[in-house]
Amino acid sequence: MRTGNEPVTARSALRTRLWLSVWGLVWATFGTAAFSLVGRPGWAAACGALWLVVTIDMAMIIRHIRQGPHYQPGRDVPPYRPPDGGPPHPGPPRHRHP
């Protein structure tokens, strides 16, 4: 059931994001090293920048995981309750006549 407040109560699969970040970190590290050895400083810098972004993202993910069930709910944490009253009920259809 959609309640209209999904952006406020959205939850992210943080452990999945963490493993995807680890995968990206491995490839960014490999790319930085490989392009440095081959003599492509532009591509090495791009991979290095990506490496930095992935590292910052991993730090944020780990921080959210450590903050507890508000950010990473387990099986025993119920979902957020929908707002009281629910979505407004539309009135009767209105017909426009020219």
Secondary structure, DSSP 8 states (H G I E B T S, - for coil): ---S-HHHH----HHHHHHHHHHHHHHHHHHHHHHHHHT-HHHHHHHHHHHHHHHHHHHHHHHHHHT-TTTS--TTS------TT-S----S------
